Amino acid sequence: MSLTRVNTRNQFKGTVISILRGDVMSEVEIETSAGVIGAVITTSSVKRLGLQVGDSALALFKAADVLVAKLDE
């Protein structure tokens, strides 16, 4: 299966650099041109997608909220 179109503009192409598998949930890190993006997804999704370190992947997201914090300099 290939992805031909998606309705979100918030997408970053990258390479899977880390997968920390748990019994139910797994942490996946994707290195993109914008930096490393981490996601927590079900372990069954990791298996279904056949994700492995070194694979090309898209980080897709849609945020309902964006939080802003001031940093002390």
C-alpha positions as CSV (number, residue, x, y, z in Angstrom):
1,M,0.0,0.0,0.0
2,S,1.2,3.5,-0.7
3,L,0.0,6.8,0.5
4,T,-1.1,9.1,-2.4
5,R,-2.9,11.9,-0.6
6,V,-3.5,13.0,3.0
7,N,-5.6,16.0,4.3
8,T,-3.0,17.4,6.7
9,R,-0.2,19.9,5.9
10,N,1.6,19.0,9.1
11,Q,3.8,16.3,7.8
12,F,7.5,15.6,8.0
13,K,9.3,13.0,6.0
14,G,12.2,11.3,7.7
15,T,13.9,8.1,8.8
16,V,13.0,5.9,11.8
17,I,16.0,6.1,14.1
18,S,14.6,4.4,17.2
19,I,11.8,2.1,18.3
20,L,11.3,1.3,22.0
21,R,8.8,-1.5,22.1
22,G,6.5,-2.1,25.0
23,D,3.8,-4.8,25.6
24,V,1.0,-2.4,24.5
25,M,2.6,0.9,23.5
26,S,5.8,1.7,21.7
27,E,7.9,4.9,21.3
28,V,9.0,5.7,17.7
29,E,11.5,8.4,16.8
30,I,11.8,9.8,13.3
31,E,14.6,12.1,12.3
32,T,13.4,14.8,9.9
33,S,14.8,18.0,8.5
34,A,13.0,19.8,11.3
35,G,14.6,17.6,14.0
36,V,13.6,14.4,15.7
37,I,9.9,13.8,16.2
38,G,8.8,11.3,18.7
39,A,5.5,9.5,18.8
40,V,3.8,6.9,21.1
41,I,1.8,4.4,19.1
42,T,0.4,1.0,19.8
43,T,2.8,-1.9,19.5
44,S,0.2,-3.6,17.2
45,S,0.5,-0.6,14.9
46,V,4.3,-0.9,14.8
47,K,3.9,-4.6,13.8
48,R,1.1,-3.9,11.3
49,L,3.2,-1.1,9.6
50,G,6.3,-3.3,9.7
51,L,8.2,-0.4,11.1
52,Q,12.0,-0.9,11.5
53,V,14.9,1.4,12.3
54,G,16.1,2.8,9.0
55,D,12.7,2.8,7.3
56,S,11.4,6.0,5.6
57,A,8.4,7.3,7.3
58,L,6.1,10.3,7.6
59,A,5.3,12.0,10.9
60,L,1.7,13.3,10.4
61,F,-0.1,15.3,13.1
62,K,-3.1,17.5,13.7
63,A,-3.1,19.5,16.8
64,A,-6.2,20.9,18.5
65,D,-4.1,23.0,20.9
66,V,-0.7,24.6,20.7
67,L,0.9,25.8,24.0
68,V,3.4,28.6,24.2
69,A,5.8,29.2,27.1
70,K,8.2,32.1,27.7
71,L,11.8,31.0,28.3
72,D,14.1,32.9,30.7
73,E,17.3,33.9,28.9
